[in-house]
Amino acid sequence: MTLSVTPKAARQIQKALAQRGGGFGLRVAVKTSGCSGYAYALEFAESPAPEDLQFASEGVTLLVDAKSLPLVDGTQLDWVREGLNEGFKFHNPNATANCGCGESFAV
């Protein structure tokens, strides 16, 4: 099981952690939500929670709980700019469908 980031995403995570004055890493979770069933939840973590699994990628630490991991296993987090918008984009091989707004997915 694995979770990774692209170099561009890693730079954005490192930049955000520096602006916050530090932190342990980025927590990736999945919650039941959205029109497709699941939605990604991201938050910066000061320390790992007891249920977190840790993945190192491109110099950053990603945290994910055991319940969310099967839904995001193999996912690569990228940082993309589309027109005037920019943000994280998930390349999730487990997703069978994505909603039109890109905020939720189905497996």
C-alpha positions in Angstrom: 0.0 0.0 0.0 1.3 3.4 -0.9 0.5 7.1 -1.3 2.8 9.6 -3.2 3.1 13.1 -4.4 4.6 14.7 -7.4 7.6 17.1 -7.0 5.2 20.1 -7.7 2.8 18.9 -4.9 5.8 18.3 -2.5 7.0 21.9 -3.1 3.5 23.2 -2.3 3.3 21.1 0.9 6.7 22.2 2.0 5.9 25.9 1.3 2.6 25.7 3.2 4.3 24.0 6.2 7.0 26.7 6.2 4.3 29.4 6.1 2.6 27.7 9.1 5.9 27.7 11.0 6.3 24.0 10.7 4.4 20.8 11.1 4.8 17.0 10.7 3.1 16.5 7.3 -0.1 16.3 5.3 -3.0 14.1 6.4 -5.0 12.6 3.6 -8.4 11.2 4.5 -11.6 10.1 2.8 -15.0 11.0 4.1 -18.5 10.0 3.0 -19.7 13.0 1.0 -20.5 14.5 -2.4 -22.6 13.3 -5.3 -20.3 10.4 -6.0 -20.0 8.9 -2.5 -16.6 9.9 -1.2 -14.6 13.1 -0.9 -10.9 13.8 -0.1 -10.0 15.6 3.1 -6.6 17.3 3.5 -5.2 18.9 6.6 -1.8 19.7 7.9 -0.8 17.7 10.9 1.4 18.7 13.8 2.0 15.1 14.7 0.8 11.7 13.6 -2.3 10.2 15.3 -2.1 6.7 16.7 -4.2 5.3 13.8 -2.1 7.1 11.1 0.1 5.2 8.6 3.1 7.3 7.3 4.4 7.5 3.7 7.4 9.5 2.7 7.4 10.9 -0.8 9.5 13.6 -2.4 10.8 14.8 1.0 7.3 15.2 2.6 5.4 13.0 5.0 1.9 11.9 4.1 -0.4 10.5 6.8 -3.5 8.4 6.2 -5.7 6.4 8.6 -6.1 2.7 8.0 -9.8 3.1 7.1 -9.1 5.6 4.3 -6.0 3.7 2.9 -7.9 1.1 0.8 -9.7 3.9 -0.9 -6.6 5.9 -1.7 -4.0 3.1 -2.1 -1.8 3.9 -5.1 -3.0 7.5 -5.3 -0.6 10.2 -6.4 -1.3 13.8 -5.3 -0.3 16.4 -7.8 -0.4 20.2 -7.9 -2.0 21.6 -11.0 -2.9 25.0 -12.5 -6.0 25.1 -14.7 -6.7 28.5 -16.0 -6.8 30.9 -13.1 -7.3 28.1 -10.6 -4.6 26.0 -8.9 -4.7 23.2 -6.3 -4.2 19.6 -5.5 -5.4 16.9 -7.9 -5.7 13.3 -7.0 -4.7 10.6 -9.4 -6.6 7.7 -7.8 -6.4 4.3 -9.5 -9.3 3.1 -7.3 -11.8 5.7 -8.4 -14.4 4.3 -10.8 -16.2 7.7 -11.3 -15.6 11.3 -10.4 -18.3 14.0 -10.0 -18.4 16.8 -12.5 -17.1 19.3 -10.0 -14.1 17.1 -9.2 -14.8 17.2 -5.4 -16.0 13.6 -5.0 -15.4 10.1 -6.3 -16.8 6.6 -6.3 -15.0 3.2 -6.0 
